[in-house]
Amino acid sequence: MSKQPRRPGRHFLQIPGPTPVPERILAAMSRQILDHRGLEFQQLGLRVLSGIKGLFKTQGHVVIFPASGTGAWEASLSNTLSPGDKVLMCETGQFAVLWVAMAARLGIKTEVIQTDWRIAADANLIEQKLRADKAHEIKAVCVVHNETSTGCRTRIDEVRKAMDAVRHPALLMVDTISSLACSDLRHDEWGIDVTVAGSQKGMMLPPGLSFTAISAKALDASKTAKLPRSYFSWDDMLASNATGYFPYTPATGLLYGLSEAIDMINEEGLENVFTRHERLAEATRRAVRGWGLEIQCRDPKYYSPAVTTVIMPDGHNADAYRKLVLDTFNMSLGTGLNKIAGKVFRIGHLGDTNELTIMGALTGVEMGFELAGVPYKKGGVAAAMNYLVETASPAKAVAA
Ligand SMILES: *Cc1c(COP(=O)(O)O)cnc(C)c1O
């Protein structure tokens, strides 16, 4: 291995998760280990289990597995479904592809609505499929809220309306791994049955925790669902959580961090967190248009507040460009996944991000184009700056 050069200043981690962890959270996690069966842990457990509900806008249960988001996916399927059950999924991009593959491995039949990976899940198509399913063979509709590979966000409220319009009894499962604390999410109001999220994206934490909000209907389904599960069994978890504890050793360090992250989000105000994400996303899209380049998401209705996927001009490899930016300007941009590998790169603007972070990132992107000889128009950075100035306002404290 060759010796790595020292890189002064901070690394710009502009991938759409994991995202940089704020100092306050790093400090909160830097604590001695505690007894996870003791009273001090109980207070922490009760605090985070209750605090996390606000972010899902639910009065119901939210379980926290020490696992990445993928673990919570597995828990969601295995706790609610039986072998041979059918689910309706929508291939919005790579994360949807992975969820479909997991369902198949678990012995679930999948019916998949295809897309060109440039839009999110279309509620009308879901409605058509459900209308055709007269026998109610479809047991769950699974959609990715923010498809992190393409930067397309599904309208979950419309999916709910579509399901209600045909009075279909399927469960609604939503992957919000890259949208929790980035984009409005109303678990109860939107009638979501299982909402899955993770720690390392909008939540500004290190990887390692997953969050799952569970409706009463999903909990009912879990009583009769036959897929095997053990570590990921919701009932063991909920039984222990009732008193603030976990059925096995919880990731205590990450839970200190989670408690701090919830406080930080509430101090800023959850709705302000969403507005900030929408604004930085719009600045990023203005930069892309200013460069004369195309955004992967082709319908503004589906624009993501968390990530913008940029299509590279023909004949230019996005990964070679990303490597040049990393080696020269110490910034990591997101890679293209699966069938769009090498053709796109992704700019993450989620989590602990502000105007100057995103301007630094966009400046690095533009300088990278110049250096790599990528054909682009000057003025993307200026367009983003103009938008941020036009919409600027001083920070205000939020009433507690
Ligand atoms: C990151 C991500 C995943 C995978 O989550 P892990 O925490 O890596 O297991 C799944 N879905 C979406 C939408 C994601 O952004």
The ligand as a Tripos MOL2 file, in Angstrom:
@<TRIPOS>MOLECULE
LIG
   15    15     1     0     0
SMALL
NO_CHARGES

@<TRIPOS>ATOM
      1 C1        -28.7860    3.4370    2.1950 C.3       1 LIG1
      2 C2        -30.0850    2.8870    1.7570 C.ar      1 LIG1
      3 C3        -30.4230    1.5550    1.9560 C.ar      1 LIG1
      4 C4        -29.4710    0.5700    2.5630 C.3       1 LIG1
      5 O1        -29.3410    0.8340    3.9160 O.3       1 LIG1
      6 P1        -28.1200    0.2470    4.7570 P.3       1 LIG1
      7 O2        -28.1550    1.0790    5.9860 O.co2     1 LIG1
      8 O3        -26.9020    0.4440    3.9250 O.co2     1 LIG1
      9 O4        -28.4170   -1.1700    5.0210 O.co2     1 LIG1
     10 C5        -31.6800    1.1330    1.5760 C.ar      1 LIG1
     11 N1        -32.5590    1.9660    1.0090 N.ar      1 LIG1
     12 C6        -32.2680    3.2630    0.7810 C.ar      1 LIG1
     13 C7        -33.2840    4.1470    0.1400 C.3       1 LIG1
     14 C8        -31.0150    3.7620    1.1460 C.ar      1 LIG1
     15 O5        -30.7170    5.0460    0.9120 O.3       1 LIG1
@<TRIPOS>BOND
     1     1     2 1
     2     2     3 ar
     3     2    14 ar
     4     3     4 1
     5     3    10 ar
     6     4     5 1
     7     5     6 1
     8     6     7 2
     9     6     8 1
    10     6     9 1
    11    10    11 ar
    12    11    12 ar
    13    12    13 1
    14    12    14 ar
    15    14    15 1
@<TRIPOS>SUBSTRUCTURE
     1 LIG1         1 GROUP 0 **** ****
